[in-house]
Amino acid sequence: MTIGMTRAALFCAAAFAAACAGPAPQPEAGATFLFGFDRESFGAEGVEMASSVARAQAREGFGAVSVIGHADAAGDADANDALALRRAEMVRRELIARGTPPQTLTVATLGERDPAVPTPDGVREQANRRAVASLATPGAFPPPDFDRPLSFPLP
């Protein structure tokens, strides 16, 4: 009886590992919005990019849209986190204004962490002042269903 339970436990552990080891869903489309120094707004080019992202989501049937705000290394790290979040929120508002369903959007900030162009602390860099909108295929990041128990497919 102990052997049977051990096999069952091993089977469950192997199934769980297989479910977790698969490749993470990757975004398939998106856009990078650039911002001026200490700015959280963008011009006509950013508005057109937001329109393009919203059209792509509607046309291609993409599911979730994540918007990650970034800042360069100039200034205080906490202030940069806050500024980067405001940039991501700006992109979110533009996407909603152009038809992206609000429930498909998530917003986060990385502040001055994860720069596009690594620089020393205190250095301004245009490429790092950005918000990146990434679209994922439908079902890649399903919304949580708190009424269903957690499950995964068995091999």
RODRENRO-224780 format. One record per atom (N, C-alpha, C, O): x, y, z; residue number from 1; residue in one letter. Coordinates in steps of 0.1 Angstrom, whole numbers, plus 5000, padded with zeros to 4 digits. Layout:
<sites>
     x     y     z  num  residu
     X     Y     Z  NUM       A
...
</sites>
This chain:
<sites>
     x     y     z  num  residu
  5008  4988  5000    1       M
  5000  5000  5000    1       M
  5009  5012  5000    1       M
  5005  5022  4993    1       M
  5020  5013  5007    2       T
  5028  5024  5007    2       T
  5034  5027  4993    2       T
  5036  5038  4989    2       T
  5037  5016  4986    3       I
  5043  5017  4973    3       I
  5033  5024  4964    3       I
  5036  5033  4956    3       I
  5020  5020  4964    4       G
  5010  5026  4956    4       G
  5008  5041  4959    4       G
  5007  5049  4950    4       G
  5009  5045  4972    5       M
  5008  5059  4975    5       M
  5020  5066  4970    5       M
  5018  5078  4966    5       M
  5031  5060  4971    6       T
  5043  5067  4966    6       T
  5042  5069  4951    6       T
  5046  5080  4946    6       T
  5038  5059  4944    7       R
  5036  5061  4929    7       R
  5026  5072  4926    7       R
  5028  5080  4917    7       R
  5015  5072  4934    8       A
  5005  5083  4931    8       A
  5011  5096  4934    8       A
  5009  5106  4927    8       A
  5019  5097  4945    9       A
  5025  5110  4949    9       A
  5035  5114  4938    9       A
  5035  5126  4934    9       A
  5043  5105  4933   10       L
  5052  5108  4922   10       L
  5045  5112  4909   10       L
  5049  5121  4903   10       L
  5034  5105  4906   11       F
  5026  5109  4894   11       F
  5021  5123  4896   11       F
  5022  5131  4886   11       F
  5016  5126  4907   12       C
  5010  5140  4909   12       C
  5022  5150  4909   12       C
  5020  5161  4903   12       C
  5033  5147  4915   13       A
  5044  5156  4914   13       A
  5049  5158  4900   13       A
  5052  5169  4896   13       A
  5050  5147  4892   14       A
  5055  5148  4878   14       A
  5045  5156  4870   14       A
  5049  5164  4862   14       A
  5032  5154  4872   15       A
  5022  5161  4865   15       A
  5022  5176  4868   15       A
  5021  5185  4859   15       A
  5024  5179  4881   16       F
  5025  5193  4885   16       F
  5037  5200  4879   16       F
  5036  5211  4874   16       F
  5049  5193  4879   17       A
  5061  5198  4873   17       A
  5060  5200  4859   17       A
  5064  5210  4853   17       A
  5053  5191  4852   18       A
  5051  5193  4837   18       A
  5042  5205  4834   18       A
  5045  5212  4824   18       A
  5032  5206  4842   19       A
  5023  5218  4840   19       A
  5030  5231  4842   19       A
  5028  5241  4835   19       A
  5039  5231  4852   20       C
  5046  5244  4856   20       C
  5058  5246  4847   20       C
  5063  5257  4845   20       C
  5064  5236  4841   21       A
  5076  5237  4833   21       A
  5074  5242  4819   21       A
  5084  5246  4812   21       A
  5062  5242  4814   22       G
  5059  5247  4801   22       G
  5064  5261  4799   22       G
  5065  5268  4808   22       G
  5066  5265  4786   23       P
  5070  5279  4784   23       P
  5059  5288  4788   23       P
  5048  5286  4786   23       P
  5064  5299  4793   24       A
  5054  5310  4797   24       A
  5048  5316  4784   24       A
  5056  5318  4775   24       A
  5036  5320  4784   25       P
  5030  5327  4773   25       P
  5037  5340  4770   25       P
  5041  5347  4779   25       P
  5040  5342  4758   26       Q
  5048  5354  4754   26       Q
  5039  5364  4747   26       Q
  5030  5360  4739   26       Q
  5040  5377  4749   27       P
  5033  5386  4742   27       P
  5036  5385  4727   27       P
  5047  5382  4723   27       P
  5026  5388  4719   28       E
  5028  5387  4705   28       E
  5028  5400  4697   28       E
  5032  5401  4686   28       E
  5024  5411  4704   29       A
  5024  5424  4697   29       A
  5025  5434  4708   29       A
  5023  5432  4720   29       A
  5028  5447  4704   30       G
  5028  5457  4714   30       G
  5035  5470  4708   30       G
  5037  5471  4696   30       G
  5037  5479  4717   31       A
  5043  5492  4713   31       A
  5051  5498  4725   31       A
  5047  5495  4736   31       A
  5061  5506  4722   32       T
  5068  5513  4732   32       T
  5066  5528  4730   32       T
  5068  5534  4719   32       T
  5061  5534  4741   33       F
  5057  5548  4741   33       F
  5069  5555  4748   33       F
  5072  5552  4759   33       F
  5075  5565  4741   34       L
  5086  5573  4747   34       L
  5081  5586  4753   34       L
  5071  5592  4748   34       L
  5087  5591  4763   35       F
  5083  5603  4771   35       F
  5095  5612  4772   35       F
  5107  5608  4772   35       F
  5092  5625  4773   36       G
  5102  5635  4776   36       G
  5107  5634  4790   36       G
  5101  5627  4799   36       G
  5118  5641  4793   37       F
  5124  5641  4807   37       F
  5113  5647  4817   37       F
  5108  5657  4815   37       F
  5111  5639  4827   38       D
  5101  5643  4838   38       D
  5087  5646  4833   38       D
  5080  5654  4838   38       D
  5084  5639  4822   39       R
  5070  5640  4816   39       R
  5063  5627  4817   39       R
  5069  5616  4816   39       R
  5050  5628  4817   40       E
  5041  5617  4817   40       E
  5030  5618  4806   40       E
  5021  5610  4806   40       E
  5032  5626  4797   41       S
  5023  5628  4785   41       S
  5031  5626  4772   41       S
  5043  5627  4772   41       S
  5024  5623  4762   42       F
  5030  5622  4749   42       F
  5022  5629  4738   42       F
  5011  5633  4741   42       F
  5028  5631  4727   43       G
  5021  5639  4716   43       G
  5013  5630  4706   43       G
  5009  5619  4710   43       G
  5012  5635  4694   44       A
  5004  5628  4684   44       A
  5010  5615  4680   44       A
  5002  5606  4677   44       A
  5023  5613  4681   45       E
  5028  5600  4678   45       E
  5024  5589  4688   45       E
  5020  5578  4684   45       E
  5023  5593  4701   46       G
  5019  5584  4711   46       G
  5004  5581  4710   46       G
  5000  5569  4712   46       G
  4996  5591  4706   47       V
  4982  5589  4704   47       V
  4980  5579  4692   47       V
  4971  5570  4693   47       V
  4987  5580  4681   48       E
  4986  5571  4670   48       E
  4990  5557  4674   48       E
  4984  5547  4670   48       E
  5001  5556  4682   49       M
  5005  5543  4687   49       M
  4994  5536  4695   49       M
  4992  5524  4694   49       M
  4988  5544  4704   50       A
  4977  5538  4712   50       A
  4965  5534  4703   50       A
  4959  5523  4705   50       A
  4962  5541  4693   51       S
  4952  5537  4683   51       S
  4956  5524  4676   51       S
  4947  5515  4674   51       S
  4968  5523  4673   52       S
  4973  5511  4666   52       S
  4972  5499  4675   52       S
  4968  5488  4670   52       S
  4976  5500  4687   53       V
  4975  5489  4697   53       V
  4961  5485  4699   53       V
  4958  5473  4699   53       V
  4952  5495  4701   54       A
  4938  5492  4703   54       A
  4932  5485  4690   54       A
  4924  5475  4692   54       A
  4936  5490  4678   55       R
  4931  5483  4666   55       R
  4936  5469  4665   55       R
  4928  5460  4661   55       R
  4949  5467  4669   56       A
  4954  5453  4668   56       A
  4947  5444  4678   56       A
  4944  5432  4674   56       A
  4944  5449  4689   57       Q
  4937  5440  4699   57       Q
  4924  5436  4694   57       Q
  4920  5425  4695   57       Q
  4916  5446  4688   58       A
  4903  5443  4683   58       A
  4903  5434  4671   58       A
  4895  5425  4669   58       A
  4912  5437  4662   59       R
  4913  5430  4649   59       R
  4918  5416  4651   59       R
  4913  5406  4645   59       R
  4929  5414  4658   60       E
  4935  5401  4660   60       E
  4929  5393  4671   60       E
  4933  5381  4672   60       E
  4921  5399  4679   61       G
  4915  5392  4690   61       G
  4925  5389  4702   61       G
  4923  5379  4709   61       G
  4935  5398  4704   62       F
  4944  5396  4715   62       F
  4936  5397  4728   62       F
  4926  5404  4729   62       F
  4941  5390  4738   63       G
  4934  5390  4751   63       G
  4939  5402  4760   63       G
  4936  5413  4758   63       G
  4947  5398  4770   64       A
  4952  5408  4779   64       A
  4962  5417  4774   64       A
  4970  5414  4764   64       A
  4962  5430  4779   65       V
  4972  5440  4775   65       V
  4979  5444  4788   65       V
  4972  5449  4797   65       V
  4992  5443  4789   66       S
  4999  5448  4800   66       S
  5007  5460  4796   66       S
  5012  5461  4785   66       S
  5007  5470  4805   67       V
  5014  5483  4803   67       V
  5024  5484  4814   67       V
  5020  5485  4826   67       V
  5037  5485  4811   68       I
  5047  5486  4821   68       I
  5054  5499  4819   68       I
  5059  5503  4809   68       I
  5054  5508  4830   69       G
  5060  5521  4830   69       G
  5075  5520  4834   69       G
  5079  5512  4843   69       G
  5083  5528  4828   70       H
  5098  5528  4830   70       H
  5102  5543  4832   70       H
  5095  5552  4827   70       H
  5114  5545  4838   71       A
  5120  5558  4839   71       A
  5135  5557  4837   71       A
  5141  5546  4838   71       A
  5142  5568  4835   72       D
  5156  5567  4834   72       D
  5162  5568  4848   72       D
  5155  5570  4858   72       D
  5175  5568  4849   73       A
  5182  5568  4862   73       A
  5184  5582  4868   73       A
  5190  5583  4879   73       A
  5179  5592  4862   74       A
  5180  5606  4867   74       A
  5170  5608  4878   74       A
  5158  5605  4876   74       A
  5174  5612  4889   75       G
  5164  5615  4900   75       G
  5163  5604  4910   75       G
  5170  5594  4909   75       G
  5154  5606  4920   76       D
  5152  5597  4931   76       D
  5145  5585  4926   76       D
  5135  5585  4918   76       D
  5149  5573  4931   77       A
  5143  5560  4927   77       A
  5128  5560  4930   77       A
  5120  5555  4921   77       A
  5123  5564  4941   78       D
  5109  5564  4945   78       D
  5101  5573  4936   78       D
  5090  5570  4931   78       D
  5107  5585  4933   79       A
  5100  5594  4924   79       A
  5099  5588  4910   79       A
  5089  5590  4903   79       A
  5110  5581  4906   80       N
  5110  5575  4893   80       N
  5099  5564  4892   80       N
  5093  5562  4881   80       N
  5097  5556  4903   81       D
  5087  5546  4903   81       D
  5073  5553  4901   81       D
  5065  5548  4893   81       D
  5071  5563  4908   82       A
  5058  5570  4907   82       A
  5056  5576  4893   82       A
  5045  5575  4888   82       A
  5066  5582  4888   83       L
  5065  5588  4874   83       L
  5063  5577  4864   83       L
  5055  5579  4855   83       L
  5070  5566  4865   84       A
  5068  5555  4856   84       A
  5054  5549  4856   84       A
  5048  5546  4846   84       A
  5048  5549  4868   85       L
  5034  5544  4870   85       L
  5025  5554  4863   85       L
  5015  5549  4857   85       L
  5027  5567  4865   86       R
  5018  5577  4858   86       R
  5019  5575  4843   86       R
  5009  5577  4836   86       R
  5031  5572  4838   87       R
  5033  5570  4823   87       R
  5024  5558  4819   87       R
  5018  5559  4809   87       R
  5025  5547  4826   88       A
  5017  5535  4823   88       A
  5003  5538  4823   88       A
  4995  5534  4815   88       A
  4998  5546  4834   89       E
  4984  5550  4835   89       E
  4980  5558  4823   89       E
  4968  5557  4818   89       E
  4989  5567  4818   90       M
  4985  5576  4807   90       M
  4983  5567  4795   90       M
  4973  5569  4787   90       M
  4991  5557  4792   91       V
  4989  5548  4781   91       V
  4976  5540  4783   91       V
  4969  5538  4773   91       V
  4974  5536  4795   92       R
  4961  5528  4798   92       R
  4949  5537  4794   92       R
  4940  5532  4788   92       R
  4949  5549  4799   93       R
  4938  5558  4796   93       R
  4936  5560  4781   93       R
  4925  5560  4776   93       R
  4947  5562  4773   94       E
  4946  5563  4759   94       E
  4941  5551  4752   94       E
  4933  5552  4743   94       E
  4945  5539  4757   95       L
  4940  5527  4751   95       L
  4925  5525  4754   95       L
  4917  5521  4745   95       L
  4920  5528  4766   96       I
  4906  5528  4769   96       I
  4898  5538  4760   96       I
  4888  5534  4755   96       I
  4904  5550  4758   97       A
  4897  5560  4750   97       A
  4896  5555  4736   97       A
  4887  5560  4728   97       A
  4904  5546  4731   98       R
  4904  5541  4718   98       R
  4897  5527  4716   98       R
  4899  5521  4706   98       R
  4890  5523  4727   99       G
  4882  5511  4726   99       G
  4887  5498  4733   99       G
  4881  5488  4732   99       G
  4899  5499  4739  100       T
  4904  5487  4746  100       T
  4895  5485  4759  100       T
  4894  5494  4767  100       T
  4890  5473  4760  101       P
  4882  5471  4772  101       P
  4890  5472  4785  101       P
  4901  5466  4786  101       P
  4886  5480  4795  102       P
  4894  5482  4807  102       P
  4897  5469  4814  102       P
  4908  5468  4820  102       P
  4888  5460  4814  103       Q
  4891  5447  4822  103       Q
  4902  5439  4816  103       Q
  4907  5429  4822  103       Q
  4907  5442  4803  104       T
  4918  5435  4797  104       T
  4931  5441  4800  104       T
  4942  5436  4797  104       T
  4931  5453  4807  105       L
  4944  5460  4809  105       L
  4949  5458  4823  105       L
  4942  5458  4833  105       L
  4963  5456  4824  106       T
  4970  5456  4837  106       T
  4981  5467  4836  106       T
  4987  5468  4825  106       T
  4984  5473  4847  107       V
  4994  5484  4847  107       V
  5004  5481  4858  107       V
  5000  5477  4869  107       V
  5016  5483  4855  108       A
  5027  5481  4866  108       A
  5038  5491  4863  108       A
  5039  5497  4852  108       A
  5047  5492  4872  109       T
  5059  5500  4871  109       T
  5072  5493  4874  109       T
  5072  5484  4883  109       T
  5082  5496  4866  110       L
  5095  5491  4870  110       L
  5105  5503  4873  110       L
  5116  5501  4876  110       L
  5099  5515  4872  111       G
  5107  5526  4875  111       G
  5120  5527  4867  111       G
  5120  5525  4855  111       G
  5131  5528  4874  112       E
  5144  5529  4867  112       E
  5151  5515  4866  112       E
  5162  5514  4861  112       E
  5144  5505  4871  113       R
  5149  5491  4870  113       R
  5146  5486  4856  113       R
  5137  5491  4850  113       R
  5154  5477  4851  114       D
  5152  5472  4837  114       D
  5153  5482  4826  114       D
  5143  5484  4818  114       D
  5164  5490  4826  115       P
  5165  5500  4815  115       P
  5167  5494  4801  115       P
  5173  5483  4800  115       P
  5162  5501  4791  116       A
  5164  5497  4777  116       A
  5179  5499  4774  116       A
  5185  5491  4767  116       A
  5185  5510  4779  117       V
  5199  5513  4777  117       V
  5205  5515  4791  117       V
  5202  5525  4798  117       V
  5214  5506  4795  118       P
  5220  5507  4809  118       P
  5228  5520  4810  118       P
  5236  5523  4801  118       P
  5226  5527  4821  119       T
  5234  5539  4823  119       T
  5237  5540  4838  119       T
  5231  5533  4846  119       T
  5247  5548  4841  120       P
  5250  5550  4855  120       P
  5239  5558  4862  120       P
  5231  5564  4855  120       P
  5239  5557  4875  121       D
  5229  5564  4883  121       D
  5230  5579  4880  121       D
  5241  5585  4880  121       D
  5218  5586  4878  122       G
  5218  5600  4876  122       G
  5218  5604  4862  122       G
  5218  5616  4859  122       G
  5220  5595  4852  123       V
  5221  5598  4838  123       V
  5208  5598  4831  123       V
  5200  5588  4833  123       V
  5205  5608  4824  124       R
  5192  5609  4816  124       R
  5194  5600  4803  124       R
  5205  5601  4797  124       R
  5184  5593  4799  125       E
  5184  5585  4787  125       E
  5170  5584  4781  125       E
  5161  5578  4788  125       E
  5168  5590  4770  126       Q
  5155  5590  4763  126       Q
  5149  5576  4762  126       Q
  5137  5574  4765  126       Q
  5157  5566  4758  127       A
  5151  5553  4756  127       A
  5146  5546  4768  127       A
  5138  5537  4767  127       A
  5151  5551  4780  128       N
  5146  5545  4792  128       N
  5133  5551  4798  128       N
  5127  5545  4806  128       N
  5129  5562  4792  129       R
  5117  5569  4796  129       R
  5106  5565  4787  129       R
  5103  5571  4777  129       R
  5100  5553  4791  130       R
  5090  5547  4782  130       R
  5079  5540  4790  130       R
  5080  5538  4802  130       R
  5069  5536  4783  131       A
  5059  5527  4787  131       A
  5057  5517  4776  131       A
  5056  5520  4765  131       A
  5057  5504  4780  132       V
  5057  5493  4770  132       V
  5043  5486  4772  132       V
  5040  5481  4782  132       V
  5035  5486  4761  133       A
  5023  5479  4760  133       A
  5025  5466  4753  133       A
  5029  5466  4741  133       A
  5021  5455  4759  134       S
  5023  5442  4753  134       S
  5009  5435  4753  134       S
  5002  5435  4763  134       S
  5006  5429  4741  135       L
  4994  5422  4739  135       L
  4997  5407  4739  135       L
  5006  5403  4733  135       L
  4988  5400  4746  136       A
  4990  5385  4747  136       A
  4978  5379  4740  136       A
  4967  5384  4739  136       A
  4981  5367  4734  137       T
  4970  5360  4727  137       T
  4959  5357  4737  137       T
  4961  5355  4749  137       T
  4947  5355  4732  138       P
  4935  5352  4740  138       P
  4938  5339  4748  138       P
  4943  5329  4742  138       P
  4935  5339  4761  139       G
  4937  5327  4769  139       G
  4951  5326  4774  139       G
  4953  5317  4783  139       G
  4961  5334  4770  140       A
  4974  5333  4775  140       A
  4975  5337  4789  140       A
  4982  5331  4797  140       A
  4968  5347  4793  141       F
  4967  5351  4807  141       F
  4952  5352  4810  141       F
  4947  5363  4811  141       F
  4946  5341  4813  142       P
  4931  5342  4816  142       P
  4929  5349  4829  142       P
  4937  5348  4838  142       P
  4917  5356  4830  143       P
  4914  5362  4842  143       P
  4911  5352  4853  143       P
  4906  5341  4850  143       P
  4915  5355  4865  144       P
  4912  5345  4876  144       P
  4897  5343  4878  144       P
  4889  5352  4877  144       P
  4894  5330  4880  145       D
  4880  5327  4883  145       D
  4880  5321  4898  145       D
  4884  5310  4900  145       D
  4876  5330  4907  146       F
  4877  5326  4921  146       F
  4867  5316  4925  146       F
  4867  5311  4937  146       F
  4857  5313  4917  147       D
  4847  5303  4920  147       D
  4851  5289  4916  147       D
  4845  5279  4920  147       D
  4862  5287  4908  148       R
  4867  5274  4904  148       R
  4880  5271  4912  148       R
  4888  5280  4914  148       R
  4882  5258  4915  149       P
  4894  5255  4922  149       P
  4906  5255  4912  149       P
  4904  5253  4900  149       P
  4918  5257  4917  150       L
  4930  5256  4909  150       L
  4931  5242  4903  150       L
  4930  5232  4910  150       L
  4934  5241  4890  151       S
  4936  5228  4884  151       S
  4946  5229  4873  151       S
  4949  5240  4868  151       S
  4951  5218  4869  152       F
  4961  5217  4858  152       F
  4959  5204  4851  152       F
  4955  5194  4857  152       F
  4962  5203  4838  153       P
  4960  5191  4831  153       P
  4971  5180  4835  153       P
  4982  5183  4837  153       P
  4966  5168  4836  154       L
  4975  5157  4839  154       L
  4980  5151  4826  154       L
  4973  5151  4816  154       L
  4993  5146  4826  155       P
  4998  5140  4813  155       P
  4991  5127  4810  155       P
  4994  5121  4800  155       P
</sites>
